[in-house]
Amino acid sequence: MNLKIRQEQVDDYDLTEMVVKSAFANAEHSDQKEHLLVSRIRKSKGFIPKLSLVATDEDNNKILGHILLSKIKISKDNNESIESLTLAPVSVLPDYQNKGIGGLLITKALKEAKELGYNSVVVLGHPKYYPKFGFKIASLWGIKAPFEVPEEAFMAIELRENALNNASGIVEYPSVFFE
Ligand SMILES: CC(C)(COP(=O)(O)OP(=O)(O)OC[C@H]1O[C@@H](n2cnc3c(N)ncnc32)[C@H](O)[C@@H]1OP(=O)(O)O)[C@@H](O)C(=O)NCCC(=O)NCCS
């Protein structure tokens, strides 16, 4: 396998969505509609093409995984809001899971987001997985989800030191997340 991480292109959309669908087919906490979420986010204002990445096997051009970071806001307790990103979703084809591809996608996406000038990322996900990449429980900064969620599953990472100091508030997801 000759793994490469690159920006997703429009020509990849159908294949990516099949990868996302297949990755979540047997996943816990899934509505099996994550591929539709990806499609809606791509058409929304919060979409950042440079932060939609695919992992490919260069030997056969097959897409093995995908990650998407898109724009959200944190509505602060003082009524101001700050821009942030959400990581949703990250997907690896079942036969290729546990080989480090998800980790590579996450690391690369966080690096790219930092280079583009974004300051933080929020994720709802497995509390044992995301801390490997530096995510911490969001409530440490007073950041809350806009829906019921186990506290330890709602996490955030600062891409710049102290970026989430004074970010105490509620995450606002665009409506495409709830359609
Ligand atoms: C979650 C996912 C993206 C991880 O990608 P991956 O390439 O399989 O993961 P990596 O090889 O980088 O990392 C493997 C590690 O993650 C752990 N891991 C994998 N999936 C996990 C999950 N859903 N929850 C908790 N831990 C998980 C493995 O146990 C392994 O741990 P170890 O390193 O301590 O042995 C992939 O398994 C996947 O697509 N799962 C189905 C979809 C999903 O649940 N997406 C995440 C929600 S947004």
The ligand as a Tripos MOL2 file, in Angstrom:
@<TRIPOS>MOLECULE
LIG
   48    50     1     0     0
SMALL
NO_CHARGES

@<TRIPOS>ATOM
      1 C1        -12.6550    5.8210   13.9660 C.3       1 LIG1
      2 C2        -11.8190    5.5580   12.7310 C.3       1 LIG1
      3 C3        -11.8760    6.7580   11.8050 C.3       1 LIG1
      4 C4        -10.3650    5.3620   13.1940 C.3       1 LIG1
      5 O1         -9.5400    5.1660   12.0730 O.3       1 LIG1
      6 P1         -8.4900    3.9610   12.0510 P.3       1 LIG1
      7 O2         -7.6440    4.1390   10.8600 O.co2     1 LIG1
      8 O3         -9.2280    2.6890   12.2000 O.co2     1 LIG1
      9 O4         -7.7040    4.2650   13.4110 O.3       1 LIG1
     10 P2         -6.1430    4.2630   13.6630 P.3       1 LIG1
     11 O5         -5.5460    3.0560   13.0220 O.co2     1 LIG1
     12 O6         -5.5610    5.5820   13.3560 O.co2     1 LIG1
     13 O7         -6.1200    4.1210   15.2250 O.3       1 LIG1
     14 C5         -6.3850    2.8820   15.7900 C.3       1 LIG1
     15 C6         -6.7110    3.0670   17.2570 C.3       1 LIG1
     16 O8         -7.9680    3.7080   17.3880 O.3       1 LIG1
     17 C7         -8.8440    2.9140   18.1450 C.3       1 LIG1
     18 N1        -10.1730    3.0840   17.5700 N.ar      1 LIG1
     19 C8        -10.5580    2.8690   16.3180 C.ar      1 LIG1
     20 N2        -11.8610    3.1350   16.1880 N.ar      1 LIG1
     21 C9        -12.2950    3.5520   17.3740 C.ar      1 LIG1
     22 C10       -13.5400    3.9630   17.8680 C.ar      1 LIG1
     23 N3        -14.6460    4.0540   17.1130 N.pl3     1 LIG1
     24 N4        -13.6000    4.2920   19.1650 N.ar      1 LIG1
     25 C11       -12.5150    4.2280   19.9550 C.ar      1 LIG1
     26 N5        -11.3100    3.8420   19.5520 N.ar      1 LIG1
     27 C12       -11.2130    3.5060   18.2690 C.ar      1 LIG1
     28 C13        -8.3370    1.5100   17.9790 C.3       1 LIG1
     29 O9         -8.7440    0.7100   19.0630 O.3       1 LIG1
     30 C14        -6.8290    1.7360   17.9750 C.3       1 LIG1
     31 O10        -6.3600    1.9470   19.3050 O.3       1 LIG1
     32 P3         -4.8380    1.5790   19.7030 P.3       1 LIG1
     33 O11        -3.9500    2.4300   18.8360 O.co2     1 LIG1
     34 O12        -4.7820    1.9630   21.1410 O.co2     1 LIG1
     35 O13        -4.7170    0.1320   19.4160 O.co2     1 LIG1
     36 C15       -12.2530    4.2900   11.9530 C.3       1 LIG1
     37 O14       -12.1190    3.1780   12.7860 O.3       1 LIG1
     38 C16       -13.6720    4.3670   11.4290 C.2       1 LIG1
     39 O15       -13.8990    4.7840   10.3090 O.2       1 LIG1
     40 N6        -14.6390    3.9280   12.2510 N.am      1 LIG1
     41 C17       -16.0370    3.9370   11.8460 C.3       1 LIG1
     42 C18       -16.5450    5.3500   11.7500 C.3       1 LIG1
     43 C19       -16.3770    6.1220   13.0490 C.2       1 LIG1
     44 O16       -16.7240    5.6530   14.1260 O.2       1 LIG1
     45 N7        -15.8420    7.3800   12.9310 N.am      1 LIG1
     46 C20       -15.5420    8.2110   14.0710 C.3       1 LIG1
     47 C21       -16.7000    9.0290   14.5000 C.3       1 LIG1
     48 S1        -16.6800   10.6290   13.7230 S.3       1 LIG1
@<TRIPOS>BOND
     1     1     2 1
     2     2     3 1
     3     2     4 1
     4     2    36 1
     5     4     5 1
     6     5     6 1
     7     6     7 2
     8     6     8 1
     9     6     9 1
    10     9    10 1
    11    10    11 2
    12    10    12 1
    13    10    13 1
    14    13    14 1
    15    14    15 1
    16    15    16 1
    17    15    30 1
    18    16    17 1
    19    17    18 1
    20    17    28 1
    21    18    19 ar
    22    18    27 ar
    23    19    20 ar
    24    20    21 ar
    25    21    22 ar
    26    21    27 ar
    27    22    23 1
    28    22    24 ar
    29    24    25 ar
    30    25    26 ar
    31    26    27 ar
    32    28    29 1
    33    28    30 1
    34    30    31 1
    35    31    32 1
    36    32    33 2
    37    32    34 1
    38    32    35 1
    39    36    37 1
    40    36    38 1
    41    38    39 2
    42    38    40 1
    43    40    41 1
    44    41    42 1
    45    42    43 1
    46    43    44 2
    47    43    45 1
    48    45    46 1
    49    46    47 1
    50    47    48 1
@<TRIPOS>SUBSTRUCTURE
     1 LIG1         1 GROUP 0 **** ****
